[in-house]
Amino acid sequence: MREFMDYVHGAFYEATGWSRDNSYAALNATSDALLDFETPRGLRLTLSSLASANFATSYQLGSVGVVDGSLSYLFSSVPLRVHITPQSEKVSLPELLRSYRPLTPLSVRDERSSQARPDAAGPESSLFYGRLYLPQSQLEALVVRRLSPSLQLQLSAVSAEYLRDGGTILGLAQYDVGRYAFEGLASSDGGLLGLRGIYNSGGDARPSPAREGGSHGEKERVYGRFSTGGEVYYGTLNKSGGISLGTRFATLPSHRGTPLSATLTMNPLMGNIAASYAVVAGKHCSLATRMEFNVYSYESAWAIGMELWRKPLRRSSVDGDGPWGKYKERSFQAKLEWRLDEEPEPEPTAAAPPAPEKVLTVDKGTRGDEYAGVLKARLDQNLRIGLLWEGRVKSLLFSLGSGIDLRKLDKPFRTLGLEIQFSS
């Protein structure tokens, strides 16, 4: 389940107008969410709170053989309460749990302007996050600083005894102008230096139809965005490096057809080629598949995954009012013939006024009442199955999952866990 602090972290980017999608590191984000979701281990309880518009806390207690836990604190220089719903009983489940997420629109940033979006916060915004793991005394820290509408710096660090030199530090400099974006990174772990970037074309990345003198975008059968990029990195201590290339096509939210995302990545030095495809197969179902192949060893791998959303159960009386209006139980003969009962024609009455036209309205209630939960499942070439059921009971968010290995039928359940979250 997506942790509360990650939910708040995403709200910070939304408040400052920064897109997490426009990055080479996020090229496979959709398929990875459907195929590589984590299943809980043991029992874990999380209590979180957005104490103020700028400050959030989270406390976690778990039991996987031994009792452990963590304390987390987050501070944002921009108010976040407008961009998130902190109460666990009111938060939208699709917003929190959905794996297939449509691309966010590109923002054309101009260094001469003070904001990337009219509704975004000022360019000089900051986020501070810290997490202490107990009893290991492991410490994580993250600092995000927005220097301009198109430039952002990130510094993350981990302190632990088992790490070389007692910890690692990773620095990121991100430059994003919408159509293209670059990232430079440096890490103390192996003296790693890297550069990665992405370039967008088609869809909302090209000039508007008015500037092109036509409406070519409106005539496209599949309205989407092509994103092509690569990365190169080198370890100054171990004297080794690497390179990778990738491209992705994903439909935009304005596309009226089936939402889909297709990605192709390759590592020329290692000989790895991977292709993934994710699609919203229906209103309540998303599917994904991934194929990997190595041209040197001829080894291959595959994985398939899905998420299936469940609507809330609503009971209606036999002749009572249901969510769609008046409801009446069908006869047994009508059920056998897969049809509705024939409505008897009303007898004409003298001087009867014409019935007013009935307008059908649907009341969805709060944002979180549209769905009751989601079932996620995956299967790979090693016959390993991952099952995850996420939803809400009253004011508690739960995540129940298991890892199953079909090659070991004597002990197929490799992992089993339950996570419970409450936030206010």
C-alpha positions in Angstrom: 0.0 0.0 0.0 1.2 3.5 -0.8 2.4 5.0 2.5 1.0 8.2 3.8 4.3 10.0 3.6 4.6 9.2 0.0 1.1 10.5 -0.5 2.0 13.8 1.2 5.3 13.9 -0.8 3.3 13.7 -4.0 1.0 16.5 -2.8 4.1 18.7 -2.5 5.0 18.2 -6.2 1.4 18.9 -7.1 1.4 22.1 -5.0 4.6 23.3 -6.6 3.6 22.3 -10.2 6.4 19.7 -10.6 5.7 16.6 -12.7 7.1 13.2 -11.4 6.1 11.6 -14.7 8.5 13.7 -16.9 11.6 11.8 -16.0 13.6 8.9 -17.5 13.4 7.1 -14.1 9.6 7.1 -14.3 9.5 5.6 -17.8 8.3 2.2 -16.5 6.3 3.5 -13.6 2.9 2.3 -14.8 3.9 -1.3 -15.6 6.2 -1.6 -12.5 3.2 -0.6 -10.3 1.1 -3.4 -11.8 3.9 -6.1 -11.9 6.2 -5.3 -9.0 3.9 -4.3 -6.2 5.1 -5.3 -2.7 3.1 -7.8 -0.6 3.1 -7.2 3.2 5.1 -9.4 5.6 3.8 -10.1 9.1 1.6 -7.5 10.8 2.2 -3.8 10.5 0.2 -0.8 11.9 0.7 2.8 10.8 -0.8 5.9 12.4 -0.4 9.1 10.5 -1.6 12.7 10.7 -1.4 15.9 8.8 -1.0 18.0 12.0 -1.1 21.3 10.1 -1.1 22.4 6.6 2.7 22.2 6.5 3.6 19.4 8.9 2.9 15.7 8.8 3.8 12.8 11.1 3.7 9.0 10.8 4.4 6.2 13.3 4.7 2.6 12.3 4.9 -0.6 14.4 5.5 -4.0 12.8 6.2 -7.6 13.7 8.2 -9.8 11.3 9.9 -12.2 13.7 11.0 -9.3 15.9 9.1 -6.1 16.8 10.3 -3.1 14.9 8.9 0.3 13.8 9.7 3.8 12.5 9.1 7.5 13.2 8.6 9.9 10.3 8.3 13.6 10.1 7.7 15.9 7.1 7.7 19.6 6.7 6.7 21.6 3.6 7.1 25.3 3.1 3.9 25.3 1.0 0.5 24.4 2.4 -0.6 20.9 1.4 -4.1 20.5 2.9 -5.8 21.8 -0.2 -4.1 19.1 -2.4 -4.8 16.0 -0.3 -7.5 14.5 1.9 -5.6 13.3 5.0 -8.5 11.5 6.7 -8.4 7.8 5.9 -12.2 7.5 6.0 -12.6 10.1 3.3 -9.5 9.7 1.0 -10.3 8.5 -2.5 -9.2 4.9 -2.8 -8.3 5.1 -6.6 -6.2 8.2 -5.9 -4.3 6.3 -3.2 -4.2 2.7 -4.5 -4.5 2.8 -8.3 -1.5 1.4 -10.1 -2.4 2.6 -13.6 -2.1 6.4 -13.4 -2.6 8.6 -16.5 0.2 11.0 -17.4 0.0 14.5 -16.0 -0.2 17.3 -18.5 3.1 18.9 -19.5 3.7 22.4 -18.1 5.6 24.7 -20.4 7.9 26.4 -17.9 9.6 29.8 -18.5 12.5 31.0 -16.4 11.2 34.6 -16.8 7.9 33.7 -15.1 7.6 33.3 -11.4 5.4 30.2 -11.6 5.1 27.1 -13.7 1.3 27.1 -13.4 -1.1 29.8 -12.4 -2.3 27.8 -9.4 1.2 26.6 -8.4 3.1 27.8 -5.4 6.1 30.0 -5.7 9.4 28.6 -7.2 11.4 28.8 -4.0 9.7 25.9 -2.1 11.2 23.4 0.2 10.4 20.0 1.7 12.2 18.3 4.6 11.6 14.6 5.5 13.2 12.3 8.1 12.6 8.7 9.2 14.1 6.8 12.0 13.9 3.0 12.0 13.9 1.2 15.4 15.6 -0.8 16.9 18.2 -0.7 14.0 18.8 3.1 14.6 18.8 3.5 10.8 18.1 7.1 9.7 16.8 8.3 6.3 16.6 12.0 5.3 15.4 13.9 2.3 15.6 17.5 1.3 13.9 19.0 -1.8 14.6 22.6 -2.8 12.9 24.3 -5.7 15.2 27.0 -7.1 13.2 28.1 -10.1 10.2 27.0 -12.1 12.4 24.6 -14.0 15.2 23.7 -11.6 14.9 21.5 -8.5 17.5 20.0 -6.2 17.2 16.8 -4.1 19.5 15.5 -1.4 18.8 12.1 0.2 20.9 10.3 2.8 20.8 6.9 4.6 22.8 6.3 7.8 23.2 2.7 9.0 26.0 0.5 10.5 25.8 -2.2 7.8 26.6 0.3 5.0 30.1 1.1 3.8 31.4 4.2 5.6 28.3 4.2 7.8 26.0 5.6 5.2 25.4 7.0 1.7 24.4 10.4 0.2 22.7 10.9 -3.2 22.3 14.3 -4.8 20.0 15.1 -7.8 19.8 18.2 -9.9 16.6 18.1 -12.0 15.9 20.5 -14.9 12.5 20.3 -16.5 11.0 22.6 -19.1 8.1 20.4 -20.2 9.2 19.2 -23.7 12.5 17.8 -22.3 14.0 17.2 -18.9 17.5 16.3 -17.6 18.8 14.9 -14.3 22.4 14.9 -13.0 23.2 12.6 -10.1 26.1 12.0 -7.8 26.3 9.3 -5.1 28.9 8.6 -2.4 28.3 4.9 -2.9 31.0 3.9 -5.3 31.6 7.5 -6.4 28.7 7.1 -8.9 28.2 9.9 -11.4 25.3 9.9 -13.9 23.2 11.9 -16.4 19.8 11.0 -17.7 17.3 12.8 -19.8 14.0 12.5 -21.7 12.5 14.2 -24.7 8.7 14.3 -25.4 7.1 14.5 -28.8 3.5 14.3 -30.1 0.4 14.9 -28.1 0.6 17.8 -25.7 4.4 18.1 -26.3 4.0 19.8 -29.7 2.8 23.3 -30.4 -0.9 23.9 -30.1 -3.1 23.5 -33.2 -3.7 27.2 -33.4 0.1 27.8 -33.8 0.3 24.9 -36.3 -2.6 26.4 -38.4 -4.8 23.3 -38.1 -6.4 20.7 -35.8 -4.2 17.8 -36.5 -4.2 16.7 -32.9 -8.0 16.4 -32.8 -7.9 14.0 -35.9 -5.4 11.6 -34.3 -6.9 8.1 -33.8 -4.7 7.6 -30.7 -3.9 10.8 -28.9 -0.8 10.2 -26.8 2.8 11.3 -26.0 6.1 9.7 -27.1 8.9 9.9 -24.6 12.4 8.9 -25.6 15.5 9.1 -23.4 18.6 7.5 -21.9 21.0 7.5 -19.1 24.8 7.1 -18.7 26.6 6.5 -15.4 30.1 5.8 -14.2 31.5 4.6 -10.9 34.7 6.5 -10.2 35.8 4.0 -7.5 35.1 0.7 -9.2 35.9 2.0 -12.7 32.8 0.7 -14.3 29.9 2.3 -16.1 26.8 1.6 -18.0 24.2 3.0 -20.4 20.6 2.4 -21.2 18.0 3.7 -23.7 14.3 3.7 -23.6 11.1 4.9 -25.3 7.5 5.0 -24.2 4.1 5.8 -25.8 1.3 6.6 -23.4 -2.2 8.0 -24.1 -3.1 11.3 -22.5 -6.2 11.8 -20.2 -7.9 13.7 -23.1 -7.8 10.6 -25.2 -11.3 9.2 -25.6 -10.3 5.7 -26.4 -8.7 2.9 -24.3 -5.9 4.2 -22.0 -2.6 2.4 -22.6 1.1 2.6 -22.1 3.9 0.7 -24.0 7.6 0.9 -23.1 10.8 -0.5 -24.7 14.1 -0.3 -22.9 17.5 -1.7 -23.6 21.0 -1.9 -22.1 23.5 -2.3 -25.0 26.5 -3.2 -22.8 24.6 -6.0 -20.9 22.5 -7.1 -23.8 19.2 -6.7 -22.0 16.0 -5.8 -23.8 12.7 -5.3 -22.0 9.2 -4.5 -23.4 6.2 -3.8 -21.3 2.5 -3.0 -22.0 -0.2 -1.8 -19.7 -3.8 -1.1 -20.6 -7.1 -0.2 -18.9 -9.1 -3.2 -20.1 -12.3 -2.0 -18.6 -13.8 0.5 -16.2 -12.8 -1.6 -13.2 -9.8 -3.6 -14.6 -6.2 -2.8 -15.7 -3.7 -5.3 -17.2 0.0 -5.4 -17.7 2.6 -7.7 -19.2 6.4 -7.6 -19.5 8.9 -9.5 -21.6 12.7 -9.5 -21.1 15.4 -11.1 -23.2 19.2 -11.1 -23.1 20.9 -11.3 -26.5 24.1 -12.7 -25.0 22.9 -15.5 -22.8 19.5 -16.1 -24.5 17.8 -16.0 -21.1 14.3 -14.6 -21.0 11.7 -13.7 -18.4 8.1 -12.7 -18.4 5.5 -11.4 -16.0 1.8 -10.6 -16.2 -0.3 -8.6 -13.7 -3.7 -7.1 -13.2 -5.7 -4.9 -10.8 -9.5 -5.4 -10.4 -11.6 -2.9 -8.6 -14.7 -3.8 -6.6 -17.8 -1.6 -6.3 -19.4 -1.2 -2.9 -22.2 -3.7 -2.1 -25.6 -2.0 -2.0 -28.6 -3.9 -0.8 -32.0 -2.9 -2.1 -35.5 -4.1 -1.2 -37.4 -6.2 -3.7 -39.6 -3.3 -4.7 -37.6 -0.5 -3.1 -35.5 2.3 -4.4 -32.0 1.3 -5.5 -29.1 3.5 -6.5 -30.6 3.7 -10.1 -34.2 4.5 -9.0 -37.1 2.1 -8.7 -36.0 -1.6 -8.7 -38.1 -4.7 -9.1 -37.0 -8.3 -9.0 -37.1 -10.0 -12.4 -39.2 -13.1 -12.9 -37.6 -16.6 -13.1 -38.5 -16.9 -16.8 -37.0 -13.6 -17.6 -33.7 -14.6 -16.0 -33.6 -17.8 -18.0 -34.1 -15.9 -21.3 -31.6 -13.1 -20.3 -34.2 -10.3 -20.7 -36.1 -7.9 -18.6 -39.8 -8.3 -17.7 -42.1 -6.7 -20.1 -43.7 -3.6 -18.6 -47.5 -3.6 -18.8 -48.8 -0.7 -20.8 -50.6 1.7 -18.5 -54.3 2.1 -19.0 -55.3 5.5 -20.4 -57.1 7.8 -17.9 -59.3 10.7 -18.7 -57.9 14.2 -18.1 -54.7 12.7 -16.7 -51.9 15.3 -16.9 -48.7 14.3 -18.7 -46.0 12.9 -16.5 -43.0 15.2 -16.2 -39.8 14.0 -17.9 -37.7 12.1 -15.4 -34.0 13.0 -15.2 -31.7 10.3 -13.9 -29.1 11.5 -11.4 -26.5 9.4 -9.6 -25.3 10.4 -6.2 -21.8 8.9 -5.6 -21.5 10.3 -2.1 -18.0 11.0 -0.9 -15.0 10.6 -3.1 -14.0 7.4 -1.4 -17.3 5.6 -1.7 -17.0 4.9 -5.5 -15.0 1.7 -4.8 -14.7 -0.6 -1.9 -11.3 -2.0 -2.7 -8.9 -3.5 -5.3 -7.5 -6.9 -5.9 -4.0 -7.0 -7.4 -2.3 -10.1 -8.8 0.8 -11.1 -10.7 2.5 -14.2 -12.1 6.0 -14.6 -13.5 7.9 -17.3 -15.4 9.1 -19.0 -12.2 5.4 -19.7 -11.3 5.5 -17.2 -8.4 2.2 -15.5 -7.6 1.7 -12.3 -5.8 -1.8 -11.5 -4.4 -2.8 -8.3 -2.7 -6.2 -7.1 -1.5 -6.4 -3.4 -0.5 -9.4 -1.5 0.7 -11.1 0.2 3.6 -13.1 -0.9 6.6 -14.7 2.0 8.5 -11.8 4.5 9.1 -9.0 1.9 8.6 -7.1 1.3 5.3 -5.9 -2.3 5.0 -3.6 -4.3 2.8 -3.7 -8.1 2.9 -1.3 -10.0 0.7 0.6 -13.2 0.1 3.4 -14.5 -2.0 2.9 -18.0 -3.4 5.4 -20.3 -5.1 3.7 -23.0 -7.2 7.0 -24.9 -7.6 7.0 -25.7 -3.9 3.5 -27.2 -3.3 4.5 -28.6 0.1 4.9 -25.0 1.4 3.5 -22.7 -1.3 2.9 -19.6 0.9 6.2 -17.9 1.1 5.0 -14.7 2.6 1.8 -13.6 4.3 1.1 -10.2 5.8 -1.4 -7.6 6.9 -1.0 -3.8 7.0 -3.4 -1.4 8.6 -3.2 2.4 8.2 -5.1 5.2 9.9 -4.6 8.9 9.2 -6.3 12.0 10.3 
